[in-house]
Amino acid sequence: MKSKRFTIVIPIMIIVLAIAIWMLNKDFQEIQLGIKLIIAIGAALFSGAISYILFPENEEKKRSR
């Protein structure tokens, strides 16, 4: 079950990381690259944690009832 959950969480984290890096490069060019990466990685981890919590683990069991 957990592998199915991670198949949703990992792509969300990658998409958030890519968009965060793109937005930081576009709008905040004066910030150093290391700080941008820390912010983007934090955003990806935060979105991954939220999506892990919000996506139900046993969705199939609830639907069968």
DAVENMO-V707008 format. One record per residue. N is the residue number from 1. RES is the residue in one letter. PSI is psi in degrees with one decimal (* if undefined). D_CENTER is the distance of its C-alpha to the mean C-alpha in Angstrom with 1 decimal. Layout:
N & RES & PSI & D_CENTER
N & RES & PSI & D_CENTER
This chain:
1 & M & -41.3 & 19.2
2 & K & -29.2 & 16.3
3 & S & -33.7 & 15.9
4 & K & -36.1 & 15.5
5 & R & -40.6 & 12.8
6 & F & -23.0 & 10.8
7 & T & -19.1 & 11.7
8 & I & -40.3 & 9.5
9 & V & -45.0 & 6.5
10 & I & -46.9 & 6.7
11 & P & -34.5 & 7.2
12 & I & -43.1 & 4.4
13 & M & -40.2 & 2.5
14 & I & -41.4 & 6.1
15 & I & -43.5 & 6.8
16 & V & -40.7 & 5.2
17 & L & -46.0 & 6.9
18 & A & -43.6 & 9.8
19 & I & -38.4 & 10.4
20 & A & -44.0 & 10.3
21 & I & -42.4 & 12.7
22 & W & -45.9 & 14.7
23 & M & -40.4 & 15.2
24 & L & -37.7 & 16.1
25 & N & -34.2 & 18.5
26 & K & -45.2 & 20.0
27 & D & -25.4 & 20.6
28 & F & 70.1 & 21.0
29 & Q & -19.2 & 23.0
30 & E & -11.3 & 24.9
31 & I & 140.9 & 22.1
32 & Q & 153.3 & 22.3
33 & L & -39.6 & 19.9
34 & G & -41.1 & 19.1
35 & I & -39.8 & 18.1
36 & K & -42.2 & 15.9
37 & L & -39.0 & 14.1
38 & I & -43.9 & 13.9
39 & I & -44.5 & 12.5
40 & A & -41.2 & 9.8
41 & I & -39.9 & 8.9
42 & G & -41.4 & 9.1
43 & A & -40.1 & 6.9
44 & A & -42.7 & 4.0
45 & L & -40.2 & 5.7
46 & F & -44.6 & 6.4
47 & S & -33.9 & 3.8
48 & G & -41.3 & 3.8
49 & A & -42.1 & 7.4
50 & I & -45.0 & 8.0
51 & S & -32.1 & 7.3
52 & Y & -39.1 & 9.2
53 & I & -40.9 & 11.8
54 & L & -30.3 & 12.3
55 & F & 125.8 & 12.7
56 & P & 144.3 & 16.2
57 & E & -41.4 & 17.2
58 & N & 60.2 & 20.7
59 & E & -37.3 & 20.5
60 & E & -35.0 & 23.4
61 & K & -37.1 & 25.6
62 & K & -35.4 & 25.4
63 & R & -27.8 & 26.3
64 & S & -15.6 & 29.3
65 & R & * & 31.0
